[in-house]
Amino acid sequence: MKFSNSLNVLLLGSGGREHAFARKIAESPSVVKLFIAPGNAGTAQCGTNVDINPNNFGSVKQFVLTNNINLVVVGPEEPLVRGIADFFHEDNQISNIPVIGPSLAGAKLEGSKEFAKAFMMRHGVPTAQYKSFNKNTIEEANAFIDTLSAPYVLKADGLAAGKGVVILNDAAAAKAELAEMFSGKFGQAGNTVVIEEFLSGIECSVFVATDGKHYKILPVAKDYKRIGEGDKGLNTGGMGTFSPSPFYTDEVQKFCEEKVYQPTMDAMKKEGRDFVGILFVGLMLTEDGPKVLEYNARFGDPEAQVVLPRMKNDIIDVMNACIDG
């Protein structure tokens, strides 16, 4: 399909990422009206904020129908992991309205750390060695920690707003943290915990625009997650970022195209994981080469705030290419 030249767009989300998205979308000559649900003070300068919870799919549907929306852009992860793209595709009243965001099966790459690690192992995507545990196997988990060298990396399996990864230098502290996770520190997200080897190096945030088969690499960023001086504190959802990254060289790109991006695309297609939109690949550039820390099913925040302003393309054209193949 080809988007019309007079689009009404609904953008879901309320963060700095959505402000960056809203600015970019509003620049497009194809966009007549832009609504942001629920939006923030920044997005109000780019379009019209509407008081709708992005996770209330029924309310989203009603707004789309009432306001003749032609395109839905999903900013945050939760609606994607809950299956908003499938909700649209399976409802005859709104199935003709394109959604920028992957299917429920595609979003599982972000929705479950355990699944993502198994996916990478299955398809030979370079990543850290790991094992996953639940509260019934906590003794085995503690024993596994004893086999590792510090620092210790613990990841809540489900969504935890970017705060579900804990890196500790002491084995006893790691075991205590594990017990807290299993006791509900991250709610349901911590019912399963992935414990993996620590990767040392420089992180890069790579954003891939894709129709599920073909892809284009967008400007690469580096973000900072850990609070406090010297990168020694707890993880946050992201504290600061810059783009371009001087660490992401042509050599890194060539390696990742062969070993990461194309294998990921091929594997998702093979497994029937429809993916339209932005795939985030979190890389660690180690002494042994680039390795994947995690996937996300959408633009990162804060990285979107430095990546989107650098794009010279009309963002609507990029989204149309994702929808149109």
N, C-alpha and C positions, 0 to 999 in steps of 0.2 A: 504494500500500500504506500501511497505518497500522501503525507500530511497536507492539509489545505493551507492556504495562505492567510486564514483567519481563524486561529486556534484559540480555544478557551482551555487553559491548563490548570489542573489542580496539583499542587505540590504538597506532599504530606511531610510533616515534621516541624520542629520548633527550635533547632539549634543554630550554631554558627554555620554549619554545613548548609542548612536550608537558606540562610541569608545569602551565602555565596551562590547557591543554585538559583535563588530568586533573582539576584542581580543579573546573572548570566542569561536566564530565560527571558527576562524583561527586555534584554538587548535585542532579542530576535524580532525582525520585522514581521514574522509570521504570527506573533502572539498578540491577540486583541485584548484578552482578559487573563490575568493571573490571580489565582486564589491560593492561599497558603493555610493549611489546617494543622495545628492551630496557629503557627507562625510566632513571631516575636516582634520587638520594637523595630528591628532592622528590616525585616521582611515587609513591614507595613509601609515602608518607603518605596517598595518595588511592586506591590500588588495589594490585594485585599485579604486581610486575615479573617478566618472564619473559625468559630468556636466548635470544632469537631475533633474528637479523639481519633487519631489515625488507626487505632486498634478496634474501633467500633465500625465494622465493615458495613453494617446496615445503614448507619448514618452517612458514611462515605457514599454509598450507592445512591441514597436519596438525594444528596447534594449534587452528585454527578448528573442525575436525570433532570433535576429541577433547573440546573444552570447550563445545560447543553455542553458539558465538558467533553473535549475531544481527545485529551491526553492526561494520564495520571502518572506523576513522577513520585516514586517512593524514596524518601531520604533515609529514615532510620531502619534499623535491622528488624525490630520486633514485628511490624506488620508483614514483612517478607517471610520471616520464620513461622508466622502464624498462617501464612498461605493466602495473602491478599490477591496475588496474581491468579491463583487457581479460582478464588472466589469470583473474580471478574470473568475468567474464561468459561466458567461453568454456569453462569447466570445469563439466560437468553436476552434479558433486557439490557445488559451492559457488556456482553461478550465481544461486541464490535469496538469497544473502547480500549486502545492499547495501554498497557501498563509497563512502565520502565522499571523492571525488577524481575528477578528470577521466580520460577515456580517453587512450590514448597519443597520439591525434591532437590532443586538446585540450591535453595537457601540453606539446606541441611549442612552444606559445607561450612557455614558460619554457625548454625544452630546447635551443632554438636562437635565439640573439640575431638571427642573420641572417634566419631565418624570420620572427620576430616583427616585425622592421623592414619586411620585404617585405609582410607581412600588413597592417600599419598603412598603408603606402603604397597598397596595393591598395584599401583600403576607406576611405580619406580620413580616418583617425584622425590628429589633429595630433601630430607628432613631429619630432625633429631630422633634418635632411638627413644622408645617410650614403652610404658605399660599403663593400663587403666585399671582402676579399682573402685569398689563401692564399700559401704560401711560393713558389709558382711565379710569383706576380705581385707580389713584394716591391718591385720597381723602380717599378711603377705605384703601389703603396701609398706609397712614399717621395715620389713626385711629387705624390700627392694631399695628403699632409701639408703640402707646400710651398704648396699653394693655400689652406690654412686659416689662420686667425688663432689664436694661443694663447688659452686652454689647448687641448691636444690630448686627445681622448677615444678610448681604445682599449679594445675589449671582446672578450674571448675568446668565441667563438660558443657553446660548450657550458657545462656546469655546472662551476663552480669555487668552490663553497661561499661565494658572495657576494663573492669576492675577485678575480674576473676582469675588473674594470673598473679601468683605470689612467688617471689624469688628470695630465698633465705640462705644464709651462709652456714647455718648450724643445723646438724641433723636432728637434735632434740627439738629445736624450734620448728623444723619442718614437720616433725611428727605431731607436735602440738597443734600446728596450723591445720594439718590434715584432719585431726579430730574435730576441730572447730568447723571445718568445711562440712564434714559428715553430720555435724550437729545442727546444721541449718544456717551457717553464716551467710551463704549466698542463696538461701532458699532451695527450691527444687534444682536450680542450676548446679548445686554442689552434690547432688545424689551420687554422681559418678565423678571421679577426679582422675585426670591424666597426670602422671608423673613422668618427666622426661629429662634427658641429659641436657645440661646447660650448654648453649652455643655462645661462643665468644666472638665478637666482631662488630661490624657496623651495620645498623639496620637501614633498610630502604623500604619505602612504601610505594608500591607499583600499582597503578590503576589501569585496568584493561577494559576497554569498551568492546562489547561482544554481542553477536546475534546468536551465540551458542555454537557456532562453527568457525567463523572468521573473527579476527580481533585486531584492534589497534592499541598500541601502548600510548597512554596519555602522559603528560609531564610527570616526572618522578619526584617524590618528596622524601624528606627525612623528618620524622617527628620524635618528640621526647616524651616518654611515658612516666618515668620514675620521679617522684617528688623529692625535693631536697638537693643539696649540693653534692656533686660527684656521682650522680646517678645511683645513689645508695638507698633511696627510700622505696616506699610501696608504689605499685603501679597505679596510675590514674587512667582516665579515658583518653588522655593526650593533653600535654601542657603547652606545647609550642611546636612550630614546624617551619621548614623552609623548603623552597624549590627554586631552581633545580638542585639535585644532589650531585656534587662532584665525585662521589664514590661510585655512582652508577655509570660505569664506563661502557664503551662499545663492546668490550670483551665480556663484561657481565651480561649485557643485553643479548649477545650472541649465544652465550651459554644457556641463559634462561629461556630463550626462544626454543632451543632444541630440547632442553631437559625439564622445563617447568611449564611454560605457557601452552605450547602446542600439545604436549602430553595431557595437560589438564583439560583442554578443550576436547580432545579426542576421547578422553575417558568419560567426561560428562555426557557427550553424545552417545557413547557406547552404552552407558548405564541409563539412558533416557532421562537425564536431568536437564530439562529445558532451562536455559539461562539467557535472558535478555537483559542487558543493562551493563552495570559496572561490577566487575570482579576485582576485589582487592587481593593482592598477593603481598604478604608481609615477608620480606627477605632478610636473612642475616648473612652478611658477606664475611664468611669465615676463612681461616687459612686453608681449609680444604675445599674452598669454592662456595658459591651461593647455596643456601639451604632455606626451605620455606618454614617460617615460624607458624603461620596460620593463613587461612583464607577469610575474607569477609564478602558478603553478598551485596555490597553497596559502597559508596564513597565513604572514606574515613573522615572523621572530624577530630582534629582541626585541619587535616591535610587538604580537604576540599577548599579551604579558605585561601590556600596559596596555589593550588593546582588550577582551579577553574578560572581565576583571573588571567592566567598565563595562556589559556587556550585562545587561539585566534579564530577558530571556526565558530559558526553559528551553532550553539549547543542543540538547537532543534534539529538541524541537519544530522548531527551525530546520533541523536536519539532515533531519528527516522531510519538511519542506516542499521541501527540495532534491531528495530522492529521489522524492517524490510529485507533483512538478509544481505 
